[in-house]
């Protein structure tokens, strides 16, 4: 989740600011944080007056599945999903 300073919130719609502050409280972070959901990212990118913050936000959203972490790898999940869809289609005669 991208974190930033309070000054990074200037220009964002009120509901986006409140969402970032709610995430901040849940994560007990020292700065506002935001989820990388598509709807908030698109609205943030459209509303932010500073190009550097728009780029930072977009790059964070674009690479959101690149880091593995403790959970299963996103690519592994995608491959499993595609295999299951192929199996289902085969069973249905497609």
LINJO-V770196 format. One record per residue. N is the residue number from 1. RES is the residue in three letters. SS is DSSP state (2 for helix, 1 for strand, 0 for the rest). BURIAL is b if it has 9 or more other C-alpha atoms within 8 Angstrom, else e. Layout:
BEGIN
<<N/RES/SS/BURIAL> <N/RES/SS/BURIAL>>
END
This chain:
BEGIN
<<1/UNK/0/e> <2/UNK/0/b> <3/UNK/1/e> <4/UNK/0/e> <5/UNK/0/e> <6/UNK/2/e> <7/UNK/2/e> <8/UNK/2/e> <9/UNK/2/b> <10/UNK/0/e> <11/UNK/0/e> <12/UNK/0/b> <13/UNK/0/e> <14/UNK/2/e> <15/UNK/2/e> <16/UNK/2/b> <17/UNK/2/b> <18/UNK/2/e> <19/UNK/2/b> <20/UNK/2/b> <21/UNK/2/b> <22/UNK/2/e> <23/UNK/2/b> <24/UNK/2/b> <25/UNK/2/e> <26/UNK/2/e> <27/UNK/2/e> <28/UNK/0/e> <29/UNK/0/b> <30/UNK/0/e> <31/UNK/0/b> <32/UNK/0/b> <33/UNK/1/b> <34/UNK/0/b> <35/UNK/0/b> <36/UNK/0/b> <37/UNK/0/e> <38/UNK/2/e> <39/UNK/2/e> <40/UNK/2/b> <41/UNK/2/b> <42/UNK/2/e> <43/UNK/2/e> <44/UNK/2/b> <45/UNK/2/b> <46/UNK/2/e> <47/UNK/2/b> <48/UNK/0/b> <49/UNK/0/e> <50/UNK/0/e> <51/UNK/2/e> <52/UNK/2/e> <53/UNK/2/b> <54/UNK/2/b> <55/UNK/2/b> <56/UNK/2/e> <57/UNK/2/b> <58/UNK/2/b> <59/UNK/2/e> <60/UNK/2/b> <61/UNK/2/b> <62/UNK/2/e> <63/UNK/0/e> <64/UNK/0/e> <65/UNK/0/e> <66/UNK/0/e> <67/UNK/0/e> <68/UNK/0/b> <69/UNK/0/e> <70/UNK/0/e> <71/UNK/0/e> <72/UNK/0/e> <73/UNK/0/b> <74/UNK/2/b> <75/UNK/2/e> <76/UNK/2/e> <77/UNK/2/b> <78/UNK/2/e> <79/UNK/2/e> <80/UNK/2/e> <81/UNK/2/e> <82/UNK/2/e> <83/UNK/2/e> <84/UNK/2/e> <85/UNK/2/e> <86/UNK/2/e> <87/UNK/2/e> <88/UNK/2/e> <89/UNK/2/b> <90/UNK/2/e> <91/UNK/2/e> <92/UNK/0/e> <93/UNK/0/e> <94/UNK/0/e>>
END
